Amino acid sequence: MSDTQTDDRFSTKAWPTEIKLKKAEKTLEVSFDTGEAFSYPAEYLRVESPSAEVQGHSAAQKKTVPGRRHVGIMNLEPVGNYAVRIVFDDLHDTGIFSWQYLYELGKDHDARWANYLAALEAQGLSRDP
């Protein structure tokens, strides 16, 4: 990639204006400069982690992560000015959540969650540990 090209994974049309970690509720709340705000359950973020462990290296390699109903978020670590690393209490911490990816997770929550639940059922897996 040349110096004049950008990596689209880290470009964004929506920038966060406020980020709140609610550990007791196991949620992350993010408000964006578009006026939209999303509340992300930790379980949803964990099973949609952008890490290679979850996403694989192509859409066909995406893994269905079972048993994360009770997962929480231990910490948030800024990554430059474009993303955040989420440290989950199951010690998963390799996904870098760009602002664009978090925005997409908020916008697409219902469809992504329905797909996740359907994948669990199809594979005979459970949200419970």
GICORFEN-V748570 format. One record per backbone hydrogen bond with DSSP energy under -0.5 kcal/mol. NH is the residue of the N-H (numbers start at 1). CO is the residue of the C=O. If there is no record, write none. Layout:
# GICORFEN-V748570
NH,CO / NH,CO
This chain:
# GICORFEN-V748570
5,2 / 8,6 / 10,7 / 11,8 / 17,31 / 18,31 / 20,29 / 22,20 / 22,27 / 23,21 / 26,22 / 26,23 / 27,22 / 28,40 / 29,20 / 30,38 / 31,18 / 32,36 / 33,15 / 35,32 / 38,30 / 40,28 / 40,38 / 41,39 / 42,26 / 45,41 / 46,42 / 47,43 / 48,44 / 49,46 / 54,51 / 55,51 / 56,52 / 58,55 / 61,58 / 62,59 / 63,54 / 65,63 / 66,64 / 67,126 / 69,127 / 71,68 / 74,72 / 74,87 / 75,87 / 77,85 / 79,83 / 80,78 / 82,79 / 83,79 / 84,97 / 85,77 / 86,84 / 86,95 / 87,75 / 87,85 / 88,86 / 88,92 / 89,72 / 91,88 / 97,84 / 97,95 / 98,96 / 99,82 / 102,98 / 103,99 / 104,100 / 105,101 / 106,102 / 107,103 / 108,104 / 109,106 / 112,108 / 113,109 / 114,110 / 115,111 / 116,112 / 117,113 / 118,114 / 119,115 / 120,116 / 121,117 / 122,118 / 123,119 / 124,121 / 125,120
